[in-house]
Amino acid sequence: MNKIPRFVSKQIGRLLSEQTLFKTISPIFLPFYHVVSNQKLPYRLNYPYQNSIQFEKELDYYLKHFKAVPLEYLIENPHSNKKVFHISFDDGLRECADVIAPILLKKGIPATFFVNSGFTDNRVLFHRYKASLILSELMTEPNSKAELLLKNNGLNRENILQADITKVDVLDETADILGINFNEFLKNKNPYLTSKQISKLKEQGFTIGAHSENHPEFWQISEEEQLSEIKQSMTWVVEKFNPTIKTFSFPFTDSGVSLNLLQKLKSQNICDLTFGTAGLKYDECETHFQRYPAEQKGDFKLNLKTEWVYYLLRKTIGKATVKH
């Protein structure tokens, strides 16, 4: 991310009103979140997330300036210039059913929940969440043996939260040294949605999509492996929940994903729609959409206005479309 254009965008955003910015022609606004919680979540250490009060304020802000639309709208009006939004949630965390869905239903907001087939029913813990639990323990109770193991594998307290999926064995071994039992954590805390909860979300009118099997960094795996990961998770979602729209959101980012793969997902009837995380931008693939990461530090309204200014600046130089 280029810091200077972002800085300039923020300064301009401070001066312009929402009415001025949001009336401009732009891509469909697609904010996404992971979790909303009024509790401290040790497995999401250093990940920003909203409490229910702040989340409701943000939803009210969206509703003030945009019309909430279901996922079908993107298929019917992919290039809509109307002020609409569709909200989505990644990772399939339990709070989607316990906290988020009741708020959305109260406000009449349709949404899509993207779930990982490998995590649902609390079978396996995401590797970044493992890293977060380890860091939480080390901050409370330093352990030289565990930290030496991490160091010998290129990890430390400063970078462990960026550990990729290739470091799972190291994280598991470190957890054993620290006395952290991930299976017990999954059993006792139930951080993920169950299949029953997901079915209920569908019954309530929400869309269910896939978010990969085990949340790998797609830019580190081959296109063949990417396709396999998508097929595996999409097949699971379709067989379990039979969604009207087959949709997939790329874990982390769609960086490293080719146009050829995106087009193959559509032509082979694997996905109807797919999603990246590049913010307010168009995409060269007509069935692939970019979403805005709403969980950011700082002032929510200013962050959103900054995103709009940044989009307009990129548009003026012909760089408002993501190329794969």
matplotlib code that plots the C-alpha trace (Angstrom):
import matplotlib.pyplot as plt

x = [0.0, 1.4, 1.5, 1.7, -1.5, -3.3, -2.1, -3.3, -6.6, -7.1, -6.5, -8.9, -11.4, -11.4, -12.5, -15.3, -18.7, -20.1, -22.8, -20.2, -18.1, -20.7, -22.8, -19.9, -20.1, -18.2, -18.1, -20.8, -19.8, -19.0, -17.8, -16.7, -15.9, -14.9, -16.3, -18.3, -17.7, -18.1, -15.5, -11.8, -10.9, -7.4, -7.3, -7.6, -4.8, -4.0, -6.8, -9.2, -12.8, -16.0, -18.2, -22.0, -22.6, -20.0, -21.1, -24.7, -23.5, -21.6, -24.6, -26.8, -24.2, -24.3, -28.1, -28.1, -26.0, -26.6, -29.4, -28.7, -29.1, -28.9, -26.1, -28.4, -28.2, -24.5, -25.5, -28.3, -26.6, -22.8, -22.1, -24.8, -24.1, -26.7, -25.8, -26.1, -24.1, -23.8, -22.1, -20.2, -18.3, -15.3, -14.0, -17.3, -16.9, -19.5, -20.3, -21.9, -24.8, -24.7, -24.1, -24.1, -27.2, -29.6, -28.5, -28.7, -32.2, -33.4, -32.2, -33.4, -29.9, -29.1, -25.6, -23.2, -21.3, -18.2, -17.1, -14.1, -15.0, -12.0, -12.9, -16.7, -17.9, -14.7, -12.6, -9.3, -8.0, -6.8, -3.0, -3.0, -5.3, -2.9, -0.2, -2.3, -2.9, 0.8, 1.7, -0.9, 0.7, 4.2, 3.3, 1.8, 4.4, 7.7, 9.3, 12.8, 12.5, 9.4, 10.9, 14.1, 12.1, 10.3, 13.6, 15.1, 12.2, 12.3, 9.6, 9.5, 7.0, 7.2, 6.3, 4.5, 1.1, 2.2, 3.1, 1.9, 0.3, 3.7, 4.6, 1.7, 3.9, 6.2, 3.1, 1.8, 5.2, 5.5, 2.0, 3.0, 5.9, 3.6, 0.9, -1.6, -4.0, -5.7, -8.2, -9.3, -9.6, -11.9, -13.9, -14.3, -14.5, -16.3, -14.9, -16.5, -20.0, -21.5, -23.2, -26.5, -25.9, -25.0, -28.1, -30.1, -28.4, -29.5, -33.1, -33.0, -32.3, -28.6, -26.3, -23.6, -20.4, -17.0, -13.8, -11.4, -10.7, -8.1, -7.3, -3.9, -2.0, -3.0, 0.0, 2.2, 0.5, 0.3, -2.8, -3.5, -3.5, -5.6, -8.2, -8.3, -8.7, -11.6, -13.3, -13.0, -14.6, -17.2, -18.2, -18.6, -20.8, -23.0, -23.5, -24.2, -26.2, -27.3, -26.9, -28.8, -25.7, -22.3, -19.9, -16.3, -14.2, -10.4, -8.7, -6.4, -6.3, -6.8, -3.2, -1.5, -4.8, -4.8, -7.6, -7.4, -8.4, -11.2, -12.7, -12.3, -14.3, -17.2, -16.9, -16.7, -19.7, -17.7, -18.6, -21.1, -19.3, -15.9, -14.5, -11.2, -10.2, -8.6, -11.1, -13.2, -12.1, -13.5, -12.1, -11.2, -13.2, -16.9, -17.8, -15.1, -15.7, -13.5, -14.6, -13.7, -12.0, -14.1, -12.2, -9.6, -8.0, -9.0, -12.1, -14.6, -16.2, -12.8, -11.5, -14.4, -14.2, -10.4, -11.2, -13.6, -11.1, -8.4, -10.6, -11.3, -7.6, -6.9, -9.8, -8.3, -5.1, -6.9, -6.0, -9.3, -9.5, -7.7, -5.7, -4.8]
y = [0.0, 3.4, 5.5, 8.9, 8.6, 7.2, 10.1, 12.6, 10.8, 11.1, 14.8, 15.4, 13.1, 15.3, 18.2, 16.6, 15.5, 12.0, 13.4, 14.8, 11.6, 8.9, 10.4, 9.8, 6.8, 3.9, 0.1, -1.5, -0.9, -4.3, -3.9, -7.1, -8.1, -11.2, -10.9, -8.6, -9.2, -7.5, -9.9, -10.0, -12.7, -14.1, -15.9, -12.6, -10.7, -7.5, -8.0, -5.0, -5.8, -3.9, -4.4, -4.6, -1.0, 0.3, -2.3, -1.1, 2.5, 1.5, -0.4, 2.7, 4.8, 2.4, 2.5, 6.3, 6.6, 3.3, 0.8, -2.8, -5.4, -9.2, -11.1, -11.7, -8.0, -8.4, -11.0, -8.9, -5.5, -6.1, -2.6, -0.8, 2.9, 3.1, 3.7, 0.2, -2.1, -5.8, -6.8, -10.1, -11.9, -14.2, -17.2, -18.5, -17.5, -18.3, -14.7, -14.6, -16.5, -15.3, -11.5, -10.5, -12.2, -10.9, -7.3, -7.8, -9.3, -6.4, -3.9, -5.9, -6.2, -9.2, -10.6, -13.4, -15.6, -17.2, -20.3, -22.6, -26.2, -27.4, -25.2, -25.6, -27.6, -26.6, -29.3, -27.4, -24.0, -21.4, -21.2, -17.4, -18.0, -20.6, -18.0, -15.5, -17.9, -18.7, -15.0, -14.3, -17.1, -15.8, -12.3, -13.6, -16.4, -16.1, -19.4, -19.6, -23.1, -22.1, -18.8, -20.6, -23.0, -20.1, -18.3, -21.4, -21.4, -17.7, -16.6, -14.4, -12.3, -9.5, -11.6, -14.7, -13.2, -13.3, -17.0, -18.7, -22.1, -23.8, -23.0, -25.1, -27.8, -25.3, -23.6, -27.0, -27.9, -24.6, -25.0, -28.3, -26.7, -24.0, -26.5, -25.1, -27.7, -26.5, -29.3, -28.5, -24.9, -25.8, -28.0, -25.6, -22.2, -23.3, -20.3, -21.5, -22.0, -25.4, -26.9, -26.5, -22.8, -22.3, -24.1, -21.7, -18.7, -19.9, -20.4, -16.9, -15.7, -15.2, -16.4, -19.1, -19.1, -20.8, -19.3, -22.2, -25.4, -24.3, -20.6, -20.9, -18.0, -18.3, -16.4, -19.2, -22.1, -23.1, -22.4, -26.1, -26.1, -22.9, -24.6, -27.7, -25.7, -23.8, -26.9, -28.7, -26.0, -25.1, -28.8, -29.0, -25.8, -26.9, -30.4, -29.3, -26.1, -26.0, -22.2, -20.5, -18.6, -20.4, -17.9, -17.9, -15.3, -15.6, -15.9, -13.0, -11.6, -12.5, -11.3, -14.1, -15.3, -15.2, -14.0, -17.5, -19.1, -16.6, -17.3, -21.0, -20.9, -19.4, -21.4, -24.7, -23.8, -23.9, -20.4, -17.8, -15.0, -14.6, -11.9, -10.2, -7.7, -4.8, -2.2, 0.1, -0.9, -2.5, -5.8, -6.9, -10.2, -9.4, -12.1, -11.1, -8.3, -6.4, -5.8, -3.1, -4.3, -2.4, -3.6, -0.9, 1.1, 4.8, 6.7, 4.6, 7.5, 9.0, 5.6, 5.2, 8.7, 8.1, 4.9, 6.9, 9.6, 7.0, 5.3, 8.7, 9.5, 6.1, 6.6, 9.8, 8.0, 4.9, 2.6, 2.0, -1.6, -4.6, -6.5, -10.2]
z = [0.0, -1.0, 2.1, 0.4, -1.7, 1.4, 3.5, 0.9, 0.6, 4.4, 4.4, 1.5, 3.3, 6.3, 4.2, 2.1, 3.2, 2.8, 0.5, -1.8, -1.9, -1.9, -4.7, -7.2, -9.5, -7.9, -7.6, -5.5, -1.9, -0.2, 3.4, 5.1, 8.7, 10.6, 14.1, 16.4, 20.1, 23.5, 24.9, 24.6, 22.1, 22.8, 19.5, 17.6, 19.4, 17.6, 15.2, 15.4, 15.8, 16.8, 19.8, 19.2, 19.9, 17.4, 14.9, 15.0, 14.6, 11.5, 10.1, 10.7, 8.9, 5.9, 5.9, 6.0, 2.8, 1.0, 0.4, 1.6, -1.1, -1.2, -3.0, -6.0, -6.8, -7.8, -10.4, -11.8, -11.6, -11.5, -12.8, -10.8, -10.2, -7.5, -3.9, -2.5, -0.3, 0.6, 3.8, 4.3, 7.1, 6.8, 8.8, 10.1, 13.7, 16.3, 16.9, 13.4, 14.8, 18.4, 17.9, 14.2, 12.7, 15.4, 14.7, 10.9, 11.2, 13.5, 10.9, 7.8, 6.3, 4.1, 4.3, 3.3, 5.7, 4.2, 6.1, 6.1, 5.6, 7.6, 10.6, 10.9, 13.8, 15.6, 14.0, 13.4, 14.5, 11.9, 12.1, 12.7, 15.7, 17.0, 16.7, 18.6, 21.5, 21.7, 21.7, 24.4, 26.6, 26.0, 27.0, 30.2, 30.9, 29.0, 28.1, 26.7, 25.3, 23.3, 22.1, 21.0, 18.9, 17.3, 16.7, 15.0, 12.6, 11.8, 14.2, 17.3, 19.3, 16.7, 13.6, 14.9, 14.0, 10.4, 10.5, 7.4, 7.0, 6.4, 10.1, 11.5, 12.8, 14.5, 16.1, 17.3, 18.8, 20.5, 21.9, 23.4, 25.2, 26.6, 27.6, 25.1, 23.9, 20.7, 20.7, 24.2, 23.3, 20.3, 22.5, 25.4, 23.6, 20.4, 18.4, 15.1, 13.8, 13.8, 10.8, 12.6, 13.2, 9.5, 8.4, 10.7, 9.2, 5.7, 7.0, 8.2, 4.7, 4.7, 2.0, 2.8, 0.9, 1.0, 2.3, 1.5, 3.4, 5.9, 5.0, 3.2, 1.8, -1.8, -3.1, -1.8, -3.6, -7.2, -9.4, -9.4, -5.6, -5.5, -7.7, -5.6, -2.4, -3.9, -5.3, -2.0, 0.1, -2.5, -2.9, 0.9, 1.1, -1.8, -0.5, 3.1, 2.5, -1.1, -1.6, -4.4, -5.3, -5.3, -3.9, -2.6, -0.9, -1.1, 2.3, 3.2, -0.4, -4.0, -4.8, -6.7, -8.2, -12.0, -14.3, -15.9, -12.6, -11.9, -15.3, -14.9, -11.7, -13.6, -16.8, -14.9, -12.8, -9.6, -8.5, -9.6, -7.8, -6.1, -3.8, -3.1, -0.4, -2.4, -1.2, -3.3, -6.8, -9.9, -11.1, -14.6, -14.1, -14.3, -11.7, -9.3, -6.8, -4.4, -0.8, 1.7, 4.9, 7.5, 10.6, 10.8, 13.5, 13.7, 13.0, 11.1, 9.1, 8.2, 7.1, 4.8, 3.4, 2.8, 0.9, -1.4, -2.0, -2.7, -5.2, -7.0, -7.1, -8.7, -11.1, -12.4, -13.4, -14.8, -11.9, -10.3, -11.7, -10.3, -12.9, -12.3]

ax = plt.figure().add_subplot(projection="3d")
ax.plot(x, y, z, "-o")
ax.set_aspect("equal")
plt.show()
